[in-house]
Amino acid sequence: MNKRPTWLWLIFIQSLVATLWSLYLWFYGDPILNFFYSHDWFNPANAFGICDLCRYARILMYPLVLISWVALIRNDNKAYWYMLPSVVLGLMLETFHYTLQMFPIETSFKCTAANPCMAFYVRYFGFLTIPWLCLVAFIIIFLAILRGIKHHEQS
């Protein structure tokens, strides 16, 4: 039996963590604030709303879990072709979203006043925000895909 490629495992784990993290934020809010203020990590009253740009990022991230899982099961070393378009779009979207958050400008997105796309629901150390974390997840997946392409070309 062939050993599963490390780059594919990395994509699966990263996309799974990003998906679970976004679902946690959506259902329960910021875990650190939840713990310090209410000592309850699973309080639905603290849940975050979701802006349009975050919704689009989820549409691009969530399928990567299933695609990478199927690729792992099938030992598909060319699965990067299925994931690359979603990841490139995710990189562009999250770069825009993080820039919009750090340098607010008027946009045509239908984000509400109660849940604007530039709101800071999570902001650790002044720069770690939800779009930044999602951008890092897409970067890690993109680098793993590049590793998969290199690995495929060498074999």
TORNUZA-445058 format. One record per atom (N, C-alpha, C): residue number from 1; x, y, z; atom name. Coordinates in pm, whole numbers, always signed. Layout:
<pts>
<pt k="NUM" u="X" v="Y" w="Z" a="CA"/>
...
</pts>
This chain:
<pts>
<pt k="1" u="+84" v="-119" w="+0" a="N"/>
<pt k="1" u="+0" v="+0" w="+0" a="CA"/>
<pt k="1" u="+89" v="+125" w="+0" a="C"/>
<pt k="2" u="+53" v="+221" w="-84" a="N"/>
<pt k="2" u="+130" v="+344" w="-93" a="CA"/>
<pt k="2" u="+106" v="+433" w="+27" a="C"/>
<pt k="3" u="+210" v="+499" w="+67" a="N"/>
<pt k="3" u="+199" v="+595" w="+176" a="CA"/>
<pt k="3" u="+129" v="+721" w="+125" a="C"/>
<pt k="4" u="+37" v="+774" w="+206" a="N"/>
<pt k="4" u="-35" v="+895" w="+168" a="CA"/>
<pt k="4" u="+61" v="+1013" w="+174" a="C"/>
<pt k="5" u="+53" v="+1104" w="+76" a="N"/>
<pt k="5" u="+145" v="+1218" w="+73" a="CA"/>
<pt k="5" u="+121" v="+1312" w="+192" a="C"/>
<pt k="6" u="+230" v="+1361" w="+247" a="N"/>
<pt k="6" u="+223" v="+1452" w="+361" a="CA"/>
<pt k="6" u="+150" v="+1580" w="+326" a="C"/>
<pt k="7" u="+171" v="+1630" w="+205" a="N"/>
<pt k="7" u="+106" v="+1755" w="+166" a="CA"/>
<pt k="7" u="-45" v="+1740" w="+166" a="C"/>
<pt k="8" u="-95" v="+1623" w="+132" a="N"/>
<pt k="8" u="-239" v="+1600" w="+131" a="CA"/>
<pt k="8" u="-295" v="+1593" w="+273" a="C"/>
<pt k="9" u="-220" v="+1531" w="+363" a="N"/>
<pt k="9" u="-259" v="+1530" w="+504" a="CA"/>
<pt k="9" u="-263" v="+1672" w="+560" a="C"/>
<pt k="10" u="-164" v="+1752" w="+524" a="N"/>
<pt k="10" u="-159" v="+1890" w="+572" a="CA"/>
<pt k="10" u="-281" v="+1969" w="+524" a="C"/>
<pt k="11" u="-319" v="+1951" w="+398" a="N"/>
<pt k="11" u="-437" v="+2020" w="+346" a="CA"/>
<pt k="11" u="-562" v="+1975" w="+420" a="C"/>
<pt k="12" u="-576" v="+1846" w="+441" a="N"/>
<pt k="12" u="-694" v="+1796" w="+512" a="CA"/>
<pt k="12" u="-700" v="+1851" w="+654" a="C"/>
<pt k="13" u="-592" v="+1843" w="+727" a="N"/>
<pt k="13" u="-591" v="+1888" w="+866" a="CA"/>
<pt k="13" u="-614" v="+2038" w="+875" a="C"/>
<pt k="14" u="-547" v="+2116" w="+789" a="N"/>
<pt k="14" u="-563" v="+2262" w="+793" a="CA"/>
<pt k="14" u="-706" v="+2303" w="+757" a="C"/>
<pt k="15" u="-762" v="+2243" w="+654" a="N"/>
<pt k="15" u="-899" v="+2280" w="+615" a="CA"/>
<pt k="15" u="-999" v="+2236" w="+721" a="C"/>
<pt k="16" u="-975" v="+2122" w="+786" a="N"/>
<pt k="16" u="-1063" v="+2076" w="+893" a="CA"/>
<pt k="16" u="-1057" v="+2170" w="+1013" a="C"/>
<pt k="17" u="-937" v="+2209" w="+1052" a="N"/>
<pt k="17" u="-922" v="+2301" w="+1166" a="CA"/>
<pt k="17" u="-988" v="+2435" w="+1134" a="C"/>
<pt k="18" u="-967" v="+2487" w="+1013" a="N"/>
<pt k="18" u="-1028" v="+2615" w="+974" a="CA"/>
<pt k="18" u="-1180" v="+2605" w="+974" a="C"/>
<pt k="19" u="-1232" v="+2495" w="+926" a="N"/>
<pt k="19" u="-1377" v="+2475" w="+923" a="CA"/>
<pt k="19" u="-1434" v="+2466" w="+1064" a="C"/>
<pt k="20" u="-1373" v="+2385" w="+1148" a="N"/>
<pt k="20" u="-1422" v="+2370" w="+1285" a="CA"/>
<pt k="20" u="-1411" v="+2501" w="+1363" a="C"/>
<pt k="21" u="-1301" v="+2574" w="+1341" a="N"/>
<pt k="21" u="-1283" v="+2703" w="+1409" a="CA"/>
<pt k="21" u="-1392" v="+2801" w="+1367" a="C"/>
<pt k="22" u="-1421" v="+2809" w="+1238" a="N"/>
<pt k="22" u="-1523" v="+2904" w="+1192" a="CA"/>
<pt k="22" u="-1660" v="+2864" w="+1244" a="C"/>
<pt k="23" u="-1688" v="+2735" w="+1250" a="N"/>
<pt k="23" u="-1816" v="+2691" w="+1306" a="CA"/>
<pt k="23" u="-1825" v="+2723" w="+1455" a="C"/>
<pt k="24" u="-1715" v="+2706" w="+1527" a="N"/>
<pt k="24" u="-1714" v="+2740" w="+1670" a="CA"/>
<pt k="24" u="-1744" v="+2888" w="+1689" a="C"/>
<pt k="25" u="-1675" v="+2974" w="+1612" a="N"/>
<pt k="25" u="-1699" v="+3118" w="+1624" a="CA"/>
<pt k="25" u="-1843" v="+3154" w="+1592" a="C"/>
<pt k="26" u="-1899" v="+3088" w="+1493" a="N"/>
<pt k="26" u="-2035" v="+3116" w="+1452" a="CA"/>
<pt k="26" u="-2136" v="+3075" w="+1560" a="C"/>
<pt k="27" u="-2112" v="+2960" w="+1623" a="N"/>
<pt k="27" u="-2206" v="+2910" w="+1723" a="CA"/>
<pt k="27" u="-2181" v="+2964" w="+1865" a="C"/>
<pt k="28" u="-2053" v="+2991" w="+1899" a="N"/>
<pt k="28" u="-2021" v="+3024" w="+2039" a="CA"/>
<pt k="28" u="-1940" v="+3151" w="+2059" a="C"/>
<pt k="29" u="-1885" v="+3211" w="+1957" a="N"/>
<pt k="29" u="-1808" v="+3333" w="+1972" a="CA"/>
<pt k="29" u="-1663" v="+3309" w="+2008" a="C"/>
<pt k="30" u="-1598" v="+3411" w="+2061" a="N"/>
<pt k="30" u="-1456" v="+3408" w="+2095" a="CA"/>
<pt k="30" u="-1431" v="+3319" w="+2216" a="C"/>
<pt k="31" u="-1353" v="+3212" w="+2202" a="N"/>
<pt k="31" u="-1333" v="+3120" w="+2315" a="CA"/>
<pt k="31" u="-1258" v="+3183" w="+2432" a="C"/>
<pt k="32" u="-1165" v="+3271" w="+2405" a="N"/>
<pt k="32" u="-1088" v="+3332" w="+2514" a="CA"/>
<pt k="32" u="-1177" v="+3425" w="+2596" a="C"/>
<pt k="33" u="-1252" v="+3511" w="+2528" a="N"/>
<pt k="33" u="-1344" v="+3599" w="+2601" a="CA"/>
<pt k="33" u="-1453" v="+3519" w="+2672" a="C"/>
<pt k="34" u="-1502" v="+3414" w="+2608" a="N"/>
<pt k="34" u="-1603" v="+3330" w="+2672" a="CA"/>
<pt k="34" u="-1550" v="+3271" w="+2802" a="C"/>
<pt k="35" u="-1428" v="+3224" w="+2798" a="N"/>
<pt k="35" u="-1372" v="+3161" w="+2918" a="CA"/>
<pt k="35" u="-1348" v="+3263" w="+3029" a="C"/>
<pt k="36" u="-1291" v="+3379" w="+2994" a="N"/>
<pt k="36" u="-1258" v="+3476" w="+3097" a="CA"/>
<pt k="36" u="-1381" v="+3548" w="+3154" a="C"/>
<pt k="37" u="-1481" v="+3572" w="+3072" a="N"/>
<pt k="37" u="-1596" v="+3648" w="+3120" a="CA"/>
<pt k="37" u="-1709" v="+3561" w="+3172" a="C"/>
<pt k="38" u="-1733" v="+3448" w="+3110" a="N"/>
<pt k="38" u="-1846" v="+3365" w="+3154" a="CA"/>
<pt k="38" u="-1803" v="+3226" w="+3202" a="C"/>
<pt k="39" u="-1675" v="+3194" w="+3188" a="N"/>
<pt k="39" u="-1621" v="+3062" w="+3223" a="CA"/>
<pt k="39" u="-1697" v="+2950" w="+3154" a="C"/>
<pt k="40" u="-1748" v="+2980" w="+3036" a="N"/>
<pt k="40" u="-1825" v="+2883" w="+2959" a="CA"/>
<pt k="40" u="-1783" v="+2894" w="+2813" a="C"/>
<pt k="41" u="-1718" v="+2792" w="+2762" a="N"/>
<pt k="41" u="-1669" v="+2795" w="+2624" a="CA"/>
<pt k="41" u="-1779" v="+2768" w="+2523" a="C"/>
<pt k="42" u="-1893" v="+2718" w="+2569" a="N"/>
<pt k="42" u="-1999" v="+2680" w="+2477" a="CA"/>
<pt k="42" u="-2129" v="+2752" w="+2511" a="C"/>
<pt k="43" u="-2123" v="+2884" w="+2508" a="N"/>
<pt k="43" u="-2239" v="+2966" w="+2537" a="CA"/>
<pt k="43" u="-2292" v="+3027" w="+2407" a="C"/>
<pt k="44" u="-2403" v="+2979" w="+2355" a="N"/>
<pt k="44" u="-2454" v="+3030" w="+2227" a="CA"/>
<pt k="44" u="-2492" v="+3178" w="+2231" a="C"/>
<pt k="45" u="-2508" v="+3234" w="+2348" a="N"/>
<pt k="45" u="-2542" v="+3376" w="+2357" a="CA"/>
<pt k="45" u="-2428" v="+3465" w="+2306" a="C"/>
<pt k="46" u="-2307" v="+3412" w="+2301" a="N"/>
<pt k="46" u="-2191" v="+3489" w="+2258" a="CA"/>
<pt k="46" u="-2157" v="+3467" w="+2111" a="C"/>
<pt k="47" u="-2242" v="+3400" w="+2038" a="N"/>
<pt k="47" u="-2214" v="+3366" w="+1898" a="CA"/>
<pt k="47" u="-2195" v="+3491" w="+1813" a="C"/>
<pt k="48" u="-2111" v="+3478" w="+1710" a="N"/>
<pt k="48" u="-2086" v="+3587" w="+1616" a="CA"/>
<pt k="48" u="-2180" v="+3574" w="+1497" a="C"/>
<pt k="49" u="-2216" v="+3687" w="+1441" a="N"/>
<pt k="49" u="-2286" v="+3686" w="+1314" a="CA"/>
<pt k="49" u="-2184" v="+3657" w="+1204" a="C"/>
<pt k="50" u="-2232" v="+3647" w="+1084" a="N"/>
<pt k="50" u="-2140" v="+3619" w="+974" a="CA"/>
<pt k="50" u="-2162" v="+3722" w="+864" a="C"/>
<pt k="51" u="-2055" v="+3785" w="+822" a="N"/>
<pt k="51" u="-2064" v="+3884" w="+716" a="CA"/>
<pt k="51" u="-2057" v="+3814" w="+579" a="C"/>
<pt k="52" u="-2087" v="+3888" w="+474" a="N"/>
<pt k="52" u="-2086" v="+3829" w="+340" a="CA"/>
<pt k="52" u="-1950" v="+3775" w="+301" a="C"/>
<pt k="53" u="-1845" v="+3848" w="+331" a="N"/>
<pt k="53" u="-1711" v="+3803" w="+291" a="CA"/>
<pt k="53" u="-1671" v="+3676" w="+366" a="C"/>
<pt k="54" u="-1709" v="+3666" w="+493" a="N"/>
<pt k="54" u="-1682" v="+3543" w="+568" a="CA"/>
<pt k="54" u="-1762" v="+3427" w="+511" a="C"/>
<pt k="55" u="-1884" v="+3454" w="+470" a="N"/>
<pt k="55" u="-1968" v="+3351" w="+409" a="CA"/>
<pt k="55" u="-1902" v="+3299" w="+281" a="C"/>
<pt k="56" u="-1851" v="+3388" w="+200" a="N"/>
<pt k="56" u="-1784" v="+3346" w="+76" a="CA"/>
<pt k="56" u="-1657" v="+3266" w="+107" a="C"/>
<pt k="57" u="-1585" v="+3307" w="+210" a="N"/>
<pt k="57" u="-1464" v="+3233" w="+248" a="CA"/>
<pt k="57" u="-1500" v="+3091" w="+293" a="C"/>
<pt k="58" u="-1610" v="+3077" w="+365" a="N"/>
<pt k="58" u="-1655" v="+2945" w="+406" a="CA"/>
<pt k="58" u="-1695" v="+2860" w="+287" a="C"/>
<pt k="59" u="-1759" v="+2921" w="+190" a="N"/>
<pt k="59" u="-1797" v="+2848" w="+69" a="CA"/>
<pt k="59" u="-1673" v="+2794" w="-1" a="C"/>
<pt k="60" u="-1563" v="+2866" w="+7" a="N"/>
<pt k="60" u="-1439" v="+2822" w="-56" a="CA"/>
<pt k="60" u="-1361" v="+2722" w="+31" a="C"/>
<pt k="61" u="-1372" v="+2734" w="+165" a="N"/>
<pt k="61" u="-1292" v="+2650" w="+255" a="CA"/>
<pt k="61" u="-1358" v="+2515" w="+284" a="C"/>
<pt k="62" u="-1486" v="+2514" w="+314" a="N"/>
<pt k="62" u="-1551" v="+2391" w="+360" a="CA"/>
<pt k="62" u="-1538" v="+2273" w="+263" a="C"/>
<pt k="63" u="-1555" v="+2292" w="+133" a="N"/>
<pt k="63" u="-1541" v="+2177" w="+42" a="CA"/>
<pt k="63" u="-1400" v="+2117" w="+41" a="C"/>
<pt k="64" u="-1300" v="+2195" w="+80" a="N"/>
<pt k="64" u="-1163" v="+2143" w="+81" a="CA"/>
<pt k="64" u="-1148" v="+2027" w="+179" a="C"/>
<pt k="65" u="-1226" v="+2026" w="+285" a="N"/>
<pt k="65" u="-1221" v="+1915" w="+381" a="CA"/>
<pt k="65" u="-1264" v="+1786" w="+310" a="C"/>
<pt k="66" u="-1374" v="+1791" w="+242" a="N"/>
<pt k="66" u="-1425" v="+1671" w="+174" a="CA"/>
<pt k="66" u="-1336" v="+1630" w="+57" a="C"/>
<pt k="67" u="-1293" v="+1727" w="-22" a="N"/>
<pt k="67" u="-1209" v="+1696" w="-137" a="CA"/>
<pt k="67" u="-1078" v="+1632" w="-92" a="C"/>
<pt k="68" u="-1015" v="+1690" w="+10" a="N"/>
<pt k="68" u="-887" v="+1635" w="+57" a="CA"/>
<pt k="68" u="-908" v="+1499" w="+124" a="C"/>
<pt k="69" u="-1022" v="+1480" w="+192" a="N"/>
<pt k="69" u="-1050" v="+1350" w="+254" a="CA"/>
<pt k="69" u="-1066" v="+1241" w="+148" a="C"/>
<pt k="70" u="-1142" v="+1272" w="+45" a="N"/>
<pt k="70" u="-1160" v="+1175" w="-64" a="CA"/>
<pt k="70" u="-1025" v="+1149" w="-132" a="C"/>
<pt k="71" u="-946" v="+1253" w="-151" a="N"/>
<pt k="71" u="-814" v="+1235" w="-213" a="CA"/>
<pt k="71" u="-724" v="+1146" w="-126" a="C"/>
<pt k="72" u="-736" v="+1161" w="+6" a="N"/>
<pt k="72" u="-657" v="+1075" w="+96" a="CA"/>
<pt k="72" u="-704" v="+930" w="+85" a="C"/>
<pt k="73" u="-834" v="+910" w="+83" a="N"/>
<pt k="73" u="-887" v="+774" w="+74" a="CA"/>
<pt k="73" u="-845" v="+708" w="-57" a="C"/>
<pt k="74" u="-853" v="+785" w="-164" a="N"/>
<pt k="74" u="-820" v="+730" w="-297" a="CA"/>
<pt k="74" u="-672" v="+738" w="-328" a="C"/>
<pt k="75" u="-594" v="+801" w="-240" a="N"/>
<pt k="75" u="-451" v="+822" w="-263" a="CA"/>
<pt k="75" u="-428" v="+893" w="-396" a="C"/>
<pt k="76" u="-504" v="+999" w="-417" a="N"/>
<pt k="76" u="-502" v="+1076" w="-542" a="CA"/>
<pt k="76" u="-394" v="+1184" w="-533" a="C"/>
<pt k="77" u="-283" v="+1163" w="-600" a="N"/>
<pt k="77" u="-173" v="+1257" w="-595" a="CA"/>
<pt k="77" u="-193" v="+1378" w="-687" a="C"/>
<pt k="78" u="-302" v="+1378" w="-763" a="N"/>
<pt k="78" u="-331" v="+1491" w="-851" a="CA"/>
<pt k="78" u="-450" v="+1573" w="-800" a="C"/>
<pt k="79" u="-487" v="+1553" w="-677" a="N"/>
<pt k="79" u="-605" v="+1621" w="-621" a="CA"/>
<pt k="79" u="-587" v="+1772" w="-612" a="C"/>
<pt k="80" u="-463" v="+1817" w="-622" a="N"/>
<pt k="80" u="-440" v="+1962" w="-613" a="CA"/>
<pt k="80" u="-513" v="+2036" w="-724" a="C"/>
<pt k="81" u="-539" v="+1970" w="-837" a="N"/>
<pt k="81" u="-612" v="+2036" w="-946" a="CA"/>
<pt k="81" u="-755" v="+2070" w="-905" a="C"/>
<pt k="82" u="-812" v="+1990" w="-818" a="N"/>
<pt k="82" u="-949" v="+2015" w="-772" a="CA"/>
<pt k="82" u="-955" v="+2124" w="-666" a="C"/>
<pt k="83" u="-847" v="+2140" w="-594" a="N"/>
<pt k="83" u="-845" v="+2233" w="-482" a="CA"/>
<pt k="83" u="-789" v="+2370" w="-518" a="C"/>
<pt k="84" u="-702" v="+2376" w="-616" a="N"/>
<pt k="84" u="-631" v="+2499" w="-649" a="CA"/>
<pt k="84" u="-723" v="+2618" w="-680" a="C"/>
<pt k="85" u="-827" v="+2604" w="-761" a="N"/>
<pt k="85" u="-911" v="+2721" w="-789" a="CA"/>
<pt k="85" u="-975" v="+2780" w="-663" a="C"/>
<pt k="86" u="-1025" v="+2695" w="-577" a="N"/>
<pt k="86" u="-1087" v="+2742" w="-453" a="CA"/>
<pt k="86" u="-986" v="+2813" w="-364" a="C"/>
<pt k="87" u="-866" v="+2760" w="-356" a="N"/>
<pt k="87" u="-763" v="+2818" w="-271" a="CA"/>
<pt k="87" u="-716" v="+2953" w="-325" a="C"/>
<pt k="88" u="-696" v="+2963" w="-455" a="N"/>
<pt k="88" u="-653" v="+3091" w="-514" a="CA"/>
<pt k="88" u="-761" v="+3198" w="-493" a="C"/>
<pt k="89" u="-886" v="+3161" w="-515" a="N"/>
<pt k="89" u="-995" v="+3257" w="-489" a="CA"/>
<pt k="89" u="-1001" v="+3294" w="-341" a="C"/>
<pt k="90" u="-979" v="+3197" w="-254" a="N"/>
<pt k="90" u="-977" v="+3224" w="-110" a="CA"/>
<pt k="90" u="-865" v="+3317" w="-71" a="C"/>
<pt k="91" u="-749" v="+3300" w="-130" a="N"/>
<pt k="91" u="-636" v="+3390" w="-103" a="CA"/>
<pt k="91" u="-669" v="+3534" w="-143" a="C"/>
<pt k="92" u="-728" v="+3550" w="-260" a="N"/>
<pt k="92" u="-764" v="+3684" w="-307" a="CA"/>
<pt k="92" u="-872" v="+3745" w="-218" a="C"/>
<pt k="93" u="-974" v="+3666" w="-186" a="N"/>
<pt k="93" u="-1085" v="+3715" w="-104" a="CA"/>
<pt k="93" u="-1037" v="+3757" w="+34" a="C"/>
<pt k="94" u="-959" v="+3672" w="+99" a="N"/>
<pt k="94" u="-916" v="+3702" w="+236" a="CA"/>
<pt k="94" u="-811" v="+3813" w="+240" a="C"/>
<pt k="95" u="-732" v="+3827" w="+136" a="N"/>
<pt k="95" u="-641" v="+3942" w="+129" a="CA"/>
<pt k="95" u="-722" v="+4071" w="+123" a="C"/>
<pt k="96" u="-826" v="+4070" w="+40" a="N"/>
<pt k="96" u="-915" v="+4186" w="+31" a="CA"/>
<pt k="96" u="-986" v="+4211" w="+163" a="C"/>
<pt k="97" u="-1039" v="+4105" w="+225" a="N"/>
<pt k="97" u="-1114" v="+4121" w="+349" a="CA"/>
<pt k="97" u="-1025" v="+4174" w="+461" a="C"/>
<pt k="98" u="-905" v="+4122" w="+473" a="N"/>
<pt k="98" u="-815" v="+4169" w="+579" a="CA"/>
<pt k="98" u="-773" v="+4314" w="+553" a="C"/>
<pt k="99" u="-747" v="+4347" w="+428" a="N"/>
<pt k="99" u="-712" v="+4485" w="+393" a="CA"/>
<pt k="99" u="-830" v="+4578" w="+424" a="C"/>
<pt k="100" u="-949" v="+4535" w="+390" a="N"/>
<pt k="100" u="-1069" v="+4613" w="+419" a="CA"/>
<pt k="100" u="-1086" v="+4633" w="+569" a="C"/>
<pt k="101" u="-1053" v="+4532" w="+645" a="N"/>
<pt k="101" u="-1066" v="+4541" w="+790" a="CA"/>
<pt k="101" u="-963" v="+4637" w="+850" a="C"/>
<pt k="102" u="-842" v="+4633" w="+800" a="N"/>
<pt k="102" u="-737" v="+4718" w="+855" a="CA"/>
<pt k="102" u="-742" v="+4861" w="+801" a="C"/>
<pt k="103" u="-791" v="+4878" w="+679" a="N"/>
<pt k="103" u="-802" v="+5010" w="+616" a="CA"/>
<pt k="103" u="-944" v="+5026" w="+563" a="C"/>
<pt k="104" u="-1040" v="+5058" w="+651" a="N"/>
<pt k="104" u="-1181" v="+5062" w="+611" a="CA"/>
<pt k="104" u="-1208" v="+5157" w="+495" a="C"/>
<pt k="105" u="-1278" v="+5106" w="+395" a="N"/>
<pt k="105" u="-1321" v="+5184" w="+280" a="CA"/>
<pt k="105" u="-1466" v="+5146" w="+249" a="C"/>
<pt k="106" u="-1533" v="+5224" w="+171" a="N"/>
<pt k="106" u="-1669" v="+5192" w="+130" a="CA"/>
<pt k="106" u="-1665" v="+5077" w="+29" a="C"/>
<pt k="107" u="-1756" v="+4982" w="+45" a="N"/>
<pt k="107" u="-1765" v="+4870" w="-48" a="CA"/>
<pt k="107" u="-1910" v="+4851" w="-90" a="C"/>
<pt k="108" u="-1929" v="+4771" w="-191" a="N"/>
<pt k="108" u="-2064" v="+4742" w="-238" a="CA"/>
<pt k="108" u="-2120" v="+4615" w="-176" a="C"/>
<pt k="109" u="-2046" v="+4554" w="-82" a="N"/>
<pt k="109" u="-2095" v="+4432" w="-18" a="CA"/>
<pt k="109" u="-2209" v="+4466" w="+75" a="C"/>
<pt k="110" u="-2303" v="+4374" w="+86" a="N"/>
<pt k="110" u="-2425" v="+4398" w="+163" a="CA"/>
<pt k="110" u="-2407" v="+4360" w="+310" a="C"/>
<pt k="111" u="-2300" v="+4403" w="+369" a="N"/>
<pt k="111" u="-2280" v="+4378" w="+512" a="CA"/>
<pt k="111" u="-2368" v="+4475" w="+589" a="C"/>
<pt k="112" u="-2429" v="+4428" w="+693" a="N"/>
<pt k="112" u="-2521" v="+4512" w="+769" a="CA"/>
<pt k="112" u="-2446" v="+4598" w="+868" a="C"/>
<pt k="113" u="-2513" v="+4698" w="+919" a="N"/>
<pt k="113" u="-2450" v="+4785" w="+1020" a="CA"/>
<pt k="113" u="-2422" v="+4706" w="+1147" a="C"/>
<pt k="114" u="-2507" v="+4610" w="+1178" a="N"/>
<pt k="114" u="-2487" v="+4527" w="+1297" a="CA"/>
<pt k="114" u="-2376" v="+4425" w="+1277" a="C"/>
<pt k="115" u="-2344" v="+4396" w="+1153" a="N"/>
<pt k="115" u="-2243" v="+4294" w="+1124" a="CA"/>
<pt k="115" u="-2160" v="+4336" w="+1003" a="C"/>
<pt k="116" u="-2086" v="+4445" w="+1015" a="N"/>
<pt k="116" u="-2009" v="+4491" w="+900" a="CA"/>
<pt k="116" u="-1889" v="+4400" w="+871" a="C"/>
<pt k="117" u="-1848" v="+4400" w="+746" a="N"/>
<pt k="117" u="-1735" v="+4315" w="+705" a="CA"/>
<pt k="117" u="-1604" v="+4360" w="+768" a="C"/>
<pt k="118" u="-1601" v="+4482" w="+818" a="N"/>
<pt k="118" u="-1477" v="+4531" w="+877" a="CA"/>
<pt k="118" u="-1478" v="+4528" w="+1030" a="C"/>
<pt k="119" u="-1577" v="+4464" w="+1090" a="N"/>
<pt k="119" u="-1585" v="+4455" w="+1236" a="CA"/>
<pt k="119" u="-1476" v="+4363" w="+1290" a="C"/>
<pt k="120" u="-1427" v="+4396" w="+1408" a="N"/>
<pt k="120" u="-1325" v="+4315" w="+1475" a="CA"/>
<pt k="120" u="-1392" v="+4232" w="+1584" a="C"/>
<pt k="121" u="-1437" v="+4112" w="+1550" a="N"/>
<pt k="121" u="-1493" v="+4025" w="+1652" a="CA"/>
<pt k="121" u="-1382" v="+3962" w="+1734" a="C"/>
<pt k="122" u="-1273" v="+3931" w="+1668" a="N"/>
<pt k="122" u="-1154" v="+3875" w="+1731" a="CA"/>
<pt k="122" u="-1038" v="+3962" w="+1688" a="C"/>
<pt k="123" u="-962" v="+4008" w="+1784" a="N"/>
<pt k="123" u="-844" v="+4089" w="+1749" a="CA"/>
<pt k="123" u="-738" v="+4070" w="+1859" a="C"/>
<pt k="124" u="-653" v="+3973" w="+1836" a="N"/>
<pt k="124" u="-545" v="+3944" w="+1930" a="CA"/>
<pt k="124" u="-419" v="+4014" w="+1883" a="C"/>
<pt k="125" u="-347" v="+4073" w="+1975" a="N"/>
<pt k="125" u="-219" v="+4140" w="+1947" a="CA"/>
<pt k="125" u="-231" v="+4250" w="+1843" a="C"/>
<pt k="126" u="-350" v="+4299" w="+1819" a="N"/>
<pt k="126" u="-370" v="+4410" w="+1727" a="CA"/>
<pt k="126" u="-381" v="+4372" w="+1580" a="C"/>
<pt k="127" u="-349" v="+4249" w="+1543" a="N"/>
<pt k="127" u="-354" v="+4213" w="+1400" a="CA"/>
<pt k="127" u="-414" v="+4075" w="+1374" a="C"/>
<pt k="128" u="-424" v="+3989" w="+1473" a="N"/>
<pt k="128" u="-481" v="+3856" w="+1452" a="CA"/>
<pt k="128" u="-633" v="+3865" w="+1454" a="C"/>
<pt k="129" u="-692" v="+3867" w="+1336" a="N"/>
<pt k="129" u="-836" v="+3876" w="+1322" a="CA"/>
<pt k="129" u="-887" v="+3752" w="+1249" a="C"/>
<pt k="130" u="-1017" v="+3739" w="+1238" a="N"/>
<pt k="130" u="-1074" v="+3623" w="+1169" a="CA"/>
<pt k="130" u="-1030" v="+3618" w="+1022" a="C"/>
<pt k="131" u="-1038" v="+3729" w="+948" a="N"/>
<pt k="131" u="-988" v="+3722" w="+808" a="CA"/>
<pt k="131" u="-839" v="+3689" w="+800" a="C"/>
<pt k="132" u="-760" v="+3737" w="+894" a="N"/>
<pt k="132" u="-617" v="+3707" w="+894" a="CA"/>
<pt k="132" u="-594" v="+3558" w="+915" a="C"/>
<pt k="133" u="-666" v="+3500" w="+1011" a="N"/>
<pt k="133" u="-652" v="+3357" w="+1038" a="CA"/>
<pt k="133" u="-696" v="+3274" w="+918" a="C"/>
<pt k="134" u="-803" v="+3317" w="+852" a="N"/>
<pt k="134" u="-849" v="+3246" w="+732" a="CA"/>
<pt k="134" u="-748" v="+3262" w="+619" a="C"/>
<pt k="135" u="-690" v="+3379" w="+605" a="N"/>
<pt k="135" u="-587" v="+3401" w="+505" a="CA"/>
<pt k="135" u="-467" v="+3309" w="+529" a="C"/>
<pt k="136" u="-425" v="+3297" w="+653" a="N"/>
<pt k="136" u="-313" v="+3208" w="+686" a="CA"/>
<pt k="136" u="-348" v="+3063" w="+653" a="C"/>
<pt k="137" u="-472" v="+3023" w="+680" a="N"/>
<pt k="137" u="-514" v="+2887" w="+646" a="CA"/>
<pt k="137" u="-505" v="+2864" w="+496" a="C"/>
<pt k="138" u="-552" v="+2960" w="+418" a="N"/>
<pt k="138" u="-543" v="+2947" w="+271" a="CA"/>
<pt k="138" u="-397" v="+2947" w="+225" a="C"/>
<pt k="139" u="-312" v="+3026" w="+288" a="N"/>
<pt k="139" u="-169" v="+3027" w="+252" a="CA"/>
<pt k="139" u="-106" v="+2891" w="+279" a="C"/>
<pt k="140" u="-135" v="+2834" w="+396" a="N"/>
<pt k="140" u="-80" v="+2702" w="+429" a="CA"/>
<pt k="140" u="-126" v="+2597" w="+328" a="C"/>
<pt k="141" u="-254" v="+2601" w="+295" a="N"/>
<pt k="141" u="-307" v="+2505" w="+197" a="CA"/>
<pt k="141" u="-245" v="+2528" w="+60" a="C"/>
<pt k="142" u="-228" v="+2654" w="+21" a="N"/>
<pt k="142" u="-166" v="+2685" w="-107" a="CA"/>
<pt k="142" u="-22" v="+2633" w="-112" a="C"/>
<pt k="143" u="+54" v="+2653" w="-5" a="N"/>
<pt k="143" u="+192" v="+2602" w="-1" a="CA"/>
<pt k="143" u="+195" v="+2450" w="-6" a="C"/>
<pt k="144" u="+99" v="+2386" w="+59" a="N"/>
<pt k="144" u="+92" v="+2239" w="+53" a="CA"/>
<pt k="144" u="+59" v="+2193" w="-89" a="C"/>
<pt k="145" u="-28" v="+2267" w="-158" a="N"/>
<pt k="145" u="-59" v="+2234" w="-297" a="CA"/>
<pt k="145" u="+65" v="+2249" w="-384" a="C"/>
<pt k="146" u="+141" v="+2357" w="-363" a="N"/>
<pt k="146" u="+265" v="+2374" w="-439" a="CA"/>
<pt k="146" u="+360" v="+2258" w="-413" a="C"/>
<pt k="147" u="+365" v="+2211" w="-290" a="N"/>
<pt k="147" u="+448" v="+2096" w="-257" a="CA"/>
<pt k="147" u="+397" v="+1971" w="-330" a="C"/>
<pt k="148" u="+266" v="+1957" w="-338" a="N"/>
<pt k="148" u="+208" v="+1845" w="-411" a="CA"/>
<pt k="148" u="+241" v="+1849" w="-558" a="C"/>
<pt k="149" u="+237" v="+1967" w="-617" a="N"/>
<pt k="149" u="+271" v="+1982" w="-758" a="CA"/>
<pt k="149" u="+418" v="+1946" w="-780" a="C"/>
<pt k="150" u="+505" v="+1996" w="-692" a="N"/>
<pt k="150" u="+647" v="+1965" w="-702" a="CA"/>
<pt k="150" u="+672" v="+1815" w="-685" a="C"/>
<pt k="151" u="+605" v="+1756" w="-589" a="N"/>
<pt k="151" u="+618" v="+1614" w="-563" a="CA"/>
<pt k="151" u="+574" v="+1532" w="-685" a="C"/>
<pt k="152" u="+464" v="+1575" w="-747" a="N"/>
<pt k="152" u="+410" v="+1503" w="-863" a="CA"/>
<pt k="152" u="+505" v="+1514" w="-983" a="C"/>
<pt k="153" u="+565" v="+1634" w="-1001" a="N"/>
<pt k="153" u="+657" v="+1652" w="-1112" a="CA"/>
<pt k="153" u="+785" v="+1573" w="-1096" a="C"/>
<pt k="154" u="+827" v="+1552" w="-970" a="N"/>
<pt k="154" u="+949" v="+1476" w="-945" a="CA"/>
<pt k="154" u="+930" v="+1327" w="-966" a="C"/>
<pt k="155" u="+808" v="+1280" w="-949" a="N"/>
<pt k="155" u="+785" v="+1134" w="-963" a="CA"/>
<pt k="155" u="+736" v="+1094" w="-1100" a="C"/>
</pts>
